[in-house]
Amino acid sequence: MTPEQIRHSLLSWYDAHARDLPWRTGPAAGQVGVRSDPYRVWLSEVMLQQTTVPHAAPYFLKFTARWPTVSDLAAAPDDEVMAAWAGLGYYARARNLLACARAVANDHGGVFPDTEAVLRALPGLGPYTAAAVAAIAFDEATNVVDGNVERVMARLFAVETPLPAAKPELKALAAALVRDGRSGDWAQALMDLGATICRPKSPLCDRCPLTAACAGLASGAPETYPRKTAKAARPHRHGVAYILTRGEEVALVRRPPKGLLGGMLGLPTSDWRPAPWSDADALAQAPASAERGAGEVEHVFTHFSLTLRLLRADGEAEGLIWTARRDLDALPSVFLKAARAGLSNLL
């Protein structure tokens, strides 16, 4: 198949099978080629980084109901946005979200720039997000390449170079298929094909519109693409979290603005380090007199896994934020998990 035949086949498939997503206009809504609201495109793309569609969709609906425009979001207090983001993870995204919204509101009159180059200059917008907003919202012929698109290219052209070294090659192959016209639909068609048909495991090749062109399928083992370099073992860290209660209230702290979970509320903790904490060291860092152990929890971040030992502590201490137990659901998942485990052991 020629590039033009590949585009025609995939866009025809997309017109019939596009996913119906809350941030999307297009074929699923009977609006072929209709452009989407750049605010909704941008917000969805930020939320979908390292997050699945089913998990992100409820957050997207809540955000757009509460802050329907980028200017509304820009005017929101940091604490409210960070609390609304809790549970989506990767909290640097929420800080970048606010920085970008405020730049659009303050420097661009509340209107998103309509080219990839200017979008790229906004804080927190990497190459992929800028290309996606430019294509989907403004129909610019940009090269939108995420993990789904990389997988489609690797299989379509049977790329033998393993990831991550293959990324430039895969991006170049995708760029060769970009054309003027229906740029947003093309980008979303590739994403949908990767998400629903050309899946990481058990690809549904019998339903794919590009089987005639797929070198990976012709090899007899399309699921083995993209080739991957063996991953290094994820390091493990240890920490101590302190469960300090006062009646029906639990003590929290505000984490430093930068770093992992920066600016979020969380339980008081020790540092997180490679070696387990001794009893003496764990007690020495307690915000109040520690009474007894309350178990431990395990949590996995992108770059390391964590064992949090839980210690029950009681009494007053300075610099704490007392929060009702019923309001703990807004905590990041690692602290919510630890709080639930520690409090359940107190019943």
Buried (B, 14 or more C-beta within 10 A) or exposed (E): BEEEEBBEBBBEBBBEBBBEBEBBBBBBEEEBBBBBBBBBBBBBBBBBBEBEBEEBBEBBEEBBEEBEBBBBBBEBEEEEBBBBBBBBBBBBBBBBBBBBBBBBBEEEEBEBBBEBEBBBEBBBBEBBBBBBBBBBBBBBBBBBBBBBBBBBBBBBBBBEBBBEEBEEBBBEBBEEBBEEEBBBBBBBBBBBBBBBBBBEEEBEBEEBBBBEBBBBBEEEEBBEBBBEEEEEEEEEBBBBBBBBBEEEBBBBBBBEEEEBBBBBBBBBBBEBEEEEBEEEBBBEBBBBEBBEBBBBBEBEBEEBEBBBBBBBBBBEBEEBEBBEBEEBEBBBEBBBBBBBBBBEBEE
